Amino acid sequence: MLDMKQGDVNGDGIIDNVFLYGNKTDGIFADNITLIIQDGLSNQSTTVNFQNNAGYDARLFLGDFSKDNVEDILVSIDSGGSGGYGVFYIYSFKNNILHEMFDYEKYNKEYKFNVNYEDFYKVSVGNPQLDVLFTIDISHKGYDYLSQYYYDNGKLKQPIQGEVLAIGALYPIVTNVQSMGYDFLAFQRIIGTTNSDTLGYVENLMTWNGTQFTSSRLSVSIPGTRLISLF
């Protein structure tokens, strides 16, 4: 057993048991990870298999993402490696009917971004389908970094692309304290030409609209830099 949580996930007012099982092969790594939902009234169990069922630190979170006063099930698995990717699924089990509310792979296909270095030490992060564009100022990166890509006059030497990586973290956010209703914040890392060059993060607040999760706030955050003498 990798994790276990208790809560009313089918809405009958009786506490149910939710388990994550898997085969641990090396420390916190496990494969064949499986979700088991046990009805607290009948003790009958429902098994959920994942398409991607291996990773690190597999864990559960129960919270009402669908705003129907019944707890939903969030499964999180870290992929490991330098990319820092994550595997995330959210399920509803209301009335003992399993419904997949969120699949991280579908999310990754929808929230793809173009990352392009621009003249005068700027990087654009855009998604034409979502009609959104963000601009990151990288002028603080220093001469050694900037001189790889820019002439002294601020013009690009040649076209340069970065990348927005797949979803790496998903954090439940309480948006209704009285009913304990949850949204979630999804993070994707923005990188330059190498994986170690983090330019910022795409932060996406996702809200259930009755049929699916939709973006209610999409933004980009950037790491801070040291204050310069002007301040």
ABEGO torsion letter per residue (X at the ends): XABBBBEBAAGAGBBBBBBBBBBBABEABBBGBBBBBBBAAAGBBBBBBBABABEBGBBBBBBBAAGAGBBBBBBBBBAEEAAGBBBBBBBBABGGBBBBABBAAAAAAABBBBBBBBBGGBBBBBBAAAGBBBBBBAAAAEAAAAAAABBAAGBBABBBBBBBBBBABBBBBBABAAAGBBBBBBBBBBBBABAABBAEBBBBBBBBAGABBBBABBBBBBBBBBBBAAX
